[in-house]
Amino acid sequence: MKEKFFINARIIDPSQNIDEVGGLIIDNNGKIKALGKSVKKENIPTKIEKIDLSGKFENSIVTDVRETVKFYPAEEYHQDYAVKTGKLCYQQLYVMYNYSPIPKATP
């Protein structure tokens, strides 16, 4: 089981008189690691951090950002491709499947 992260989850625990909206972190063994308003988006690792921490790659993921002299905008049909076509590229699917903090639905 992978560690799971939930933001804005409704947490109900009648034994402790808890009924609130907050974050929830469940560890690899299925035990609650943290819950409540103390769990914020900032506490949850980003996809890149999760990939780096996975140990699958020898080096850290680095994005090289450079200033360009001239910007060439893409054609309109390239904009919001996934939204317009309902298709995702391989990289998006790979990252979603392997590193998504949102649990996958089971049929």
N, C-alpha and C positions, 0 to 999 in steps of 0.2 A: 504494500500500500504506500502511495506517495503522500507526502505531507500536503494537507489541504488548507486553503486560506479562504475565509469568507468575510466580506465587508457588508455592513448594513444588514446583518442577519437578525432575525427575531429570535431571541434567546429566552426560552421559558424553562424555569426550574422551580416547580412548586415546593420542593423540599427546602429551598433557600429563599423562597418568596421573590424570585427574579422573573420579571417579564419586561424585557427591554430590547432595544435595537442596538446592536454593536457588532464588533468583530469577533471572529472565532478562528483559532488556529488549532488544527488537529494534527498530532505527530504521526510518524510512520507506523506506530503500533495501534492507532485508532484512539489514543487518549487525548483529552483536551489539554493543550499546552497553555493556552491563554484565551480569555474571553472577556467581552464587555467593551466599555467605552475606551479602555486603555489600548485596545488593538486598533490601530489606525493604518491607513494605506501606506504611510511612511515606514511602518514596521515590517511590511511584507516585501521580500526581495523582488526585484524586477526580473523579467525574463532573462535578461543578460546575466544578472547576478546568479540566477538559478543554474544557467548553463555553465557559467564559470565554476560554480561550486560542485557541479555534478561529477567532475573529475574525468569527463569524457575527452577533454581536450588538454593538451600539454601546456598551451599558453592561454592567457586571458583573451577575451574578445575585445578587439579594439576597433573603433570607428575613426578613420582618418578624415578630418574635416578641413577642407581648404577653401579659400576664397577663389572664386572664378572671375575671369575678366568679363565674360559675356554669358548670360543665361538664355538658353533656348527652351521655351516652354513646350511641353508635349502637346500633341493634338488632343482635341476634346474627347475623342473616343477612348483615350488612355486614362482619363480622369475618373476616379471612383470605379475602376474596372470591376472589382469584386461586388460592389453594390449593384451595378448595372447588369452584370451577367450572372451573378450568383456563383461565380467560379473563383477559386483561390489558387494561387501558385503553389508549387511544391514546398517552397521554404515556409510559407505561411502555415500550411497544413502540418509540416514537420514540427515547427515550434509550438503550434497550438496543441498537437497531440502529446508531445513529450514534455513540455514545460508550462502548460497552462495552469494557473492557480485555480481555475474553475473546474470542478469535477465533471467528468464526462457522463452524459446520460446513458443508461443501459436500457436496451429494449426489453 
